[in-house]
Every structure is written in structure tokens, then in C-alpha cells.
Amino acid sequence: MRALRTLFIIVVILGGLFVGVDRIAVHVAENKAADRIRSSEGLSASPDVDIKGFPFLTQVLGKKLDQVDVTLKDVEAKAQGRKVRITRVRAELHDVRISGSFSSAVAARATGTAHISYADLTNASETGAKVAYGGNGKVKVTGSVHILGRKVSRSVISSVTLVGKNRIRVHADTVPGEGIPELESLVRKQTDFESAIGGLPAGLELDQVRATPDGVDVGVAGTDVSLTG
């Protein structure tokens, strides 16, 4: 009986040590992955990396992680050659294949959301139009045109949709013409636009888009997504 009790104590101690070592190892791996993502994506700050699953060490031996959650902040993308700051990108990466040194990591599939503030959308506007929330999942776009020798400012409520896998379209539902010839056409040139978004982590593509009170949320999804460049 005493031998069984001693064996049980030894098992508990070894189990505790294994858990401790496992948690230290996962913490080190998360930091390594964050540093590599920061370097490959040119970020100003390291992202948050959360490796799921237990035990971690057995996943490493198999060179495949069940799930890795990554949050990147202030990602610089490009739209029509202009820089666009993406406030936040959150991604869930599943079945991540890794090398022994973590020099490469590729997820079999991934989903996530990219958030772009209205201030950043306004800064990226080619026409100088101001973008804000318009309510009911729409955006309000305000632009100015010159007609008949005077400056006319108009605000329109616009729908935000996806075109293909990497373009966002903003199109006014209606434009008040007020009987002025060609006013609608001139206003649309200032407020309607399409932008191709590039610079997201390799393998991610735009999946859906939705206007919210504090910015535009763009759903992203992909396969064979590179985690470390």
C-alpha cells in the first residue's frame, strides 16, 4: 500500500513538472512566432499569438498545431497604390504545419476579421471624400464638387460590398440631384469608388464586408495561409 502511495506521489510530481515545462515551451514558441510575424509583415509592434491545445510538446513532435489565434494591429495594406492602415486583423489558423525551428508555419485553413476605421478610410480616399457611419449597416460619404462656379457639398448614404476576392465597392444608394444638370454624375465621381486591398498575410482573401458604428469590418478567409512569411 505504501509503495502504491509513493508511486502515486511520483506520478503527480512528474505530471506537474510536465505541465510546467509544457507551458514554458508554448510561451517561448508564441514569442518566437510573434517576432517572426512582426518581421515578415513589417509591423510596428509584435502581434498577439495564442497557441491552443494541450499538450503542446506532443503537437511539436508531430509538427502540427491544432489551432493558433493571431491578432495583428496597425497593419499597412495598399489600395490602388495608396496606403491603408488596417486597425486590427484577427485570425484563427487551424492545422498549422510547422518546421522544427519555427522558421516556417502554414495553416491548412484560416478565418478572421480585419477592421478599418473611418478615419483611415478617409485618409485613403483618392478624392478627399469623408467617410463616416451612416446607420443600418451603411456608410455616409461626403464630397464636394464645383458646378456653375460654386462649390457644392453633398453627403450620400452608400452601400459597402465586395467585388471579387480583393476589392471593396462603395456605391451611393441615391444622390440628390436638386434639378441641377449632371450633379448626380459629378457627386458620384467624388463619393463612389472601388478599392483593391492588398498586403494582407499571404493566403488570406476578403470574404465579406460590413459597416459598423466605428469602422468597416472585412471578413477574411483562406487556405494554406503563411503564418511566418
Secondary structure, DSSP 4 states (H G I P E B T S, - for coil): -HHHHHHHHHHHHHHHHHHHHHHHHHHHHHHHHHHHHHHHHT-SSPPEEEE-SS-HHHHHHTTEEEEEEEEEEEEEEEETTEEEEEEEEEEEEEEEEE-TTSS-EEEEEEEEEEEE-HHHHHHT-SS--EEEEEETTEEEEEEEEEETTEEEEEEEEEEEEEETTTEEEEEES----TT-TTHHHHHHHHH-EEEEEE-SSTTEEEEEEEEETTEEEEEEEEEEEES--
